[in-house]
Amino acid sequence: MGNAKSSAMSKEILEDLKLSTKFSENELSQWYENFQKQCPSGRITPEEFQKIYERFFPDSDAAAYAQHVFRSFDTNDDGTLDFKEYIIALHMTSTGKTERKLEWAFSLFDVDKNGYITKSEVAEICQAIFKLIPKDEQENLPAEENTPEKRADKLWSFFNKKDNERLAEGEFIQGVLDNDGAIHLIQYEPKK
């Protein structure tokens, strides 16, 4: 009988990932092997994902942001990430084109997954992003960006929307592309 669960990635998933990412077959196979070691169940839970995120942001509170990122990657809404969702997420956030990254950023900000972003959703994500910024870096932020509320207001102003209006994906992407100051408000890159 033995173990019915195969440790090799299916050809179908491999071919699909080769088409939808820029990763080689060798890279995908190595990541799959590591994924299987780290997640023998074949799935990442929100708690495991949060622990991974906390390693990237050891001087910050990454919990809220990790929850939002997880939600945006869990494309089938089953409460876990499988290998395919994980690799596509990795591709979009690390090697994807700017427009693909902005499509993902839109899904991050679309907290209720209704296809639109509201100012309150922008405020919620800005709050989570702000918690990623270590306290000593927060003190050096420009006055118009030194609180989550100010960052949300500044970002929302780039879209020329009233507080009670909503924003579609195309408007979000164009608003970020058209405003040099917008991109750093929708993400946090730790200083090396």
Secondary structure in CASP SS format (residue, H / E / C, confidence):
PFRMAT SS
TARGET T0000
AUTHOR 0000-0000-0000
METHOD secondary structure of the structure
MODEL  1
M C 1.00
G C 1.00
N C 1.00
A C 1.00
K C 1.00
S C 1.00
S C 1.00
A C 1.00
M C 1.00
S C 1.00
K H 1.00
E H 1.00
I H 1.00
L H 1.00
E H 1.00
D H 1.00
L H 1.00
K H 1.00
L H 1.00
S H 1.00
T C 1.00
K C 1.00
F C 1.00
S C 1.00
E H 1.00
N H 1.00
E H 1.00
L H 1.00
S H 1.00
Q H 1.00
W H 1.00
Y H 1.00
E H 1.00
N H 1.00
F H 1.00
Q H 1.00
K H 1.00
Q H 1.00
C C 1.00
P C 1.00
S C 1.00
G C 1.00
R E 1.00
I E 1.00
T C 1.00
P H 1.00
E H 1.00
E H 1.00
F H 1.00
Q H 1.00
K H 1.00
I H 1.00
Y H 1.00
E H 1.00
R H 1.00
F H 1.00
F C 1.00
P C 1.00
D C 1.00
S C 1.00
D C 1.00
A C 1.00
A H 1.00
A H 1.00
Y H 1.00
A H 1.00
Q H 1.00
H H 1.00
V H 1.00
F H 1.00
R H 1.00
S H 1.00
F H 1.00
D C 1.00
T C 1.00
N C 1.00
D C 1.00
D C 1.00
G C 1.00
T C 1.00
L E 1.00
D E 1.00
F H 1.00
K H 1.00
E H 1.00
Y H 1.00
I H 1.00
I H 1.00
A H 1.00
L H 1.00
H H 1.00
M H 1.00
T H 1.00
S H 1.00
T C 1.00
G C 1.00
K C 1.00
T H 1.00
E H 1.00
R H 1.00
K H 1.00
L H 1.00
E H 1.00
W H 1.00
A H 1.00
F H 1.00
S H 1.00
L H 1.00
F H 1.00
D C 1.00
V C 1.00
D C 1.00
K C 1.00
N C 1.00
G C 1.00
Y E 1.00
I E 1.00
T E 1.00
K H 1.00
S H 1.00
E H 1.00
V H 1.00
A H 1.00
E H 1.00
I H 1.00
C H 1.00
Q H 1.00
A H 1.00
I H 1.00
F H 1.00
K H 1.00
L H 1.00
I C 1.00
P C 1.00
K H 1.00
D H 1.00
E H 1.00
Q H 1.00
E C 1.00
N C 1.00
L C 1.00
P C 1.00
A H 1.00
E H 1.00
E H 1.00
N C 1.00
T C 1.00
P H 1.00
E H 1.00
K H 1.00
R H 1.00
A H 1.00
D H 1.00
K H 1.00
L H 1.00
W H 1.00
S H 1.00
F C 1.00
F C 1.00
N C 1.00
K C 1.00
K C 1.00
D C 1.00
N C 1.00
E C 1.00
R E 1.00
L E 1.00
A E 1.00
E H 1.00
G H 1.00
E H 1.00
F H 1.00
I H 1.00
Q H 1.00
G H 1.00
V H 1.00
L H 1.00
D H 1.00
N C 1.00
D C 1.00
G C 1.00
A C 1.00
I H 1.00
H H 1.00
L H 1.00
I C 1.00
Q C 1.00
Y C 1.00
E C 1.00
P C 1.00
K C 1.00
K C 1.00
END
